[in-house]
Amino acid sequence: MAWGALPCHERRDLPPEAAVLEDLVHATLEFIRVNQAWAAPAVFVLAFGESLAVISLLLPATAILFGLSGLLGASGIPFWPCWAAAAAGAILGDAVSYWFGWHFRDRLAHVWPLTRTPDLLPRGQRFFARWGWAGVFFGRFFGPLRAAVPLVAGSCAMPHLPFQLANVSSAIVWATGILAPGLFAGLAMG
């Protein structure tokens, strides 16, 4: 039996949380490999979750998307529908996080997980005063910031149009960066 095939409770070299996450990654990739018609919808959900405040902390979407990118080249799953789904999911996830920040800005400091870091919102305000739309654009490429930046942008009342321009353009670049490398590697091996 392969190491990755062991149930998570039988793996002694990984903490239980890591083993469960690894099992989730493998199960999702296997589901997509077997049910290729679900690839684009699964990519949309993963990219949306990866970009959604708080949910992104619980979902190993980056690992799944990188693994899926290898399947794209190796198994013939169409690239462009998955790429469009990744970009659309990321755009929508950031837009929802921005909306939450915008509408609940007065109460955000009193909501978990922001209650654990009370200086986050004032730091975020200084960040947006300095970087503006560029902070939203580049924030997408830094894991822990990916979902927090739109939330803080909304809470800082960043104007909608500059936010959406940065959101859409960074999502397009991000979707390409997360899916294209595995596609090319899979094509090169096949």
C-alpha positions as CSV (number, residue, x, y, z in Angstrom):
1,M,0.0,0.0,0.0
2,A,1.4,3.4,-1.0
3,W,2.2,5.9,1.8
4,G,-0.5,8.3,0.7
5,A,-3.1,5.6,0.6
6,L,-2.9,4.9,4.4
7,P,-5.8,6.3,6.3
8,C,-4.9,9.5,8.1
9,H,-5.2,7.9,11.6
10,E,-2.5,5.3,10.6
11,R,0.2,7.8,9.5
12,R,2.5,8.3,12.5
13,D,4.8,10.8,10.8
14,L,2.2,13.5,10.2
15,P,0.1,15.4,12.7
16,P,-3.6,14.4,12.4
17,E,-4.6,17.8,10.9
18,A,-2.0,17.5,8.1
19,A,-2.9,13.9,7.4
20,V,-6.6,14.9,7.0
21,L,-5.7,17.8,4.7
22,E,-3.5,15.6,2.6
23,D,-6.3,13.0,2.4
24,L,-8.7,15.8,1.2
25,V,-6.2,16.9,-1.4
26,H,-5.8,13.4,-2.8
27,A,-9.5,12.6,-2.7
28,T,-10.4,15.8,-4.5
29,L,-7.7,15.2,-7.2
30,E,-8.9,11.6,-7.7
31,F,-12.5,12.7,-8.0
32,I,-11.6,15.2,-10.7
33,R,-9.4,12.7,-12.5
34,V,-12.2,10.2,-12.6
35,N,-15.0,12.8,-13.2
36,Q,-13.3,15.2,-15.7
37,A,-16.6,17.0,-16.5
38,W,-16.5,18.3,-12.9
39,A,-13.0,19.8,-13.3
40,A,-14.1,23.4,-14.2
41,P,-16.8,23.6,-11.5
42,A,-14.4,22.2,-8.9
43,V,-11.8,24.7,-9.9
44,F,-14.3,27.5,-9.6
45,V,-15.3,26.4,-6.0
46,L,-11.7,26.0,-5.0
47,A,-10.6,29.4,-6.3
48,F,-13.7,31.0,-4.7
49,G,-12.9,29.4,-1.4
50,E,-9.2,30.3,-1.7
51,S,-10.1,34.0,-2.1
52,L,-12.9,34.1,0.5
53,A,-12.1,35.6,3.9
54,V,-11.9,33.1,6.7
55,I,-12.8,30.1,4.4
56,S,-9.4,30.3,2.8
57,L,-7.8,29.5,6.2
58,L,-9.7,26.1,6.2
59,L,-9.4,25.0,2.6
60,P,-6.2,23.6,1.1
61,A,-7.2,25.0,-2.3
62,T,-3.7,26.0,-3.5
63,A,-2.4,22.5,-3.1
64,I,-5.4,21.0,-4.9
65,L,-5.2,23.6,-7.7
66,F,-1.4,22.9,-8.2
67,G,-2.1,19.2,-8.3
68,L,-5.0,19.7,-10.7
69,S,-2.7,21.7,-13.0
70,G,-0.6,18.6,-13.5
71,L,-3.8,16.6,-14.4
72,L,-4.6,19.2,-17.1
73,G,-1.7,18.3,-19.2
74,A,-1.5,14.6,-18.3
75,S,-5.1,13.6,-18.6
76,G,-6.5,15.8,-21.3
77,I,-8.8,17.9,-19.1
78,P,-9.4,21.1,-21.1
79,F,-7.2,24.0,-19.9
80,W,-9.3,27.1,-20.9
81,P,-12.5,26.2,-19.1
82,C,-10.5,25.5,-15.9
83,W,-8.5,28.7,-16.3
84,A,-11.7,30.7,-16.8
85,A,-13.3,29.0,-13.7
86,A,-10.2,29.8,-11.6
87,A,-10.2,33.4,-12.6
88,A,-14.0,33.8,-12.1
89,G,-13.9,32.0,-8.7
90,A,-11.0,34.2,-7.6
91,I,-12.8,37.4,-8.8
92,L,-16.0,36.5,-7.0
93,G,-14.3,35.4,-3.8
94,D,-12.4,38.7,-3.6
95,A,-15.6,40.7,-4.5
96,V,-17.6,38.9,-1.7
97,S,-14.7,39.5,0.8
98,Y,-14.6,43.2,-0.2
99,W,-18.4,43.5,0.2
100,F,-18.2,42.0,3.7
101,G,-15.5,44.5,4.6
102,W,-17.4,47.4,3.1
103,H,-20.7,46.6,4.8
104,F,-19.5,45.4,8.2
105,R,-16.4,47.7,8.5
106,D,-17.7,49.2,11.8
107,R,-18.1,45.7,13.4
108,L,-15.2,43.9,11.7
109,A,-12.8,44.5,14.6
110,H,-15.2,42.6,16.9
111,V,-15.4,39.5,14.7
112,W,-13.2,36.4,14.9
113,P,-10.4,36.1,13.6
114,L,-9.9,39.8,13.7
115,T,-10.4,39.9,17.4
116,R,-7.2,38.0,17.8
117,T,-5.2,40.7,15.9
118,P,-6.7,44.1,16.9
119,D,-4.0,46.0,15.1
120,L,-4.7,44.4,11.7
121,L,-7.3,46.9,10.5
122,P,-5.3,50.0,11.5
123,R,-2.3,48.4,9.7
124,G,-4.5,47.7,6.8
125,Q,-5.6,51.3,6.6
126,R,-2.0,52.4,6.5
127,F,-1.2,49.8,3.9
128,F,-4.0,51.0,1.6
129,A,-3.1,54.7,2.1
130,R,0.4,53.8,0.9
131,W,-0.2,51.2,-1.8
132,G,-3.9,51.6,-3.0
133,W,-4.9,49.3,-5.9
134,A,-1.3,47.8,-6.2
135,G,-1.8,46.4,-2.7
136,V,-4.9,44.5,-3.9
137,F,-3.2,43.3,-7.0
138,F,0.0,42.0,-5.3
139,G,-1.8,40.8,-2.2
140,R,-3.4,38.0,-4.3
141,F,0.0,36.3,-4.7
142,F,0.8,36.0,-1.0
143,G,-1.0,33.1,0.6
144,P,-2.2,34.4,3.9
145,L,-2.9,37.9,2.5
146,R,-4.9,36.6,-0.5
147,A,-8.3,36.6,1.3
148,A,-7.5,39.2,4.0
149,V,-6.6,42.0,1.6
150,P,-10.0,42.4,-0.1
151,L,-11.7,42.3,3.4
152,V,-9.5,45.1,4.7
153,A,-9.8,47.0,1.4
154,G,-13.6,47.0,1.8
155,S,-13.3,48.0,5.5
156,C,-11.0,50.9,4.5
157,A,-13.7,52.0,2.0
158,M,-11.3,51.6,-1.0
159,P,-13.3,52.9,-4.0
160,H,-15.1,50.1,-5.9
161,L,-13.7,50.7,-9.4
162,P,-10.0,50.6,-8.5
163,F,-10.6,47.6,-6.3
164,Q,-12.3,45.7,-9.1
165,L,-9.7,46.6,-11.7
166,A,-7.0,45.2,-9.4
167,N,-9.2,42.2,-8.5
168,V,-9.9,41.2,-12.1
169,S,-6.4,41.8,-13.4
170,S,-4.7,39.9,-10.6
171,A,-7.2,37.0,-10.8
172,I,-6.3,36.6,-14.5
173,V,-2.6,36.5,-13.7
174,W,-3.1,34.3,-10.7
175,A,-5.2,31.7,-12.6
176,T,-2.5,31.5,-15.2
177,G,0.3,31.2,-12.7
178,I,-1.4,28.4,-10.7
179,L,-2.7,26.3,-13.6
180,A,-0.2,26.8,-16.5
181,P,3.0,25.3,-14.9
182,G,1.4,21.9,-14.3
183,L,-0.2,21.9,-17.7
184,F,3.1,22.5,-19.5
185,A,4.9,19.9,-17.3
186,G,2.2,17.4,-18.1
187,L,2.4,18.1,-21.8
188,A,6.2,17.8,-21.7
189,M,6.0,14.4,-20.1
190,G,3.2,13.1,-22.3
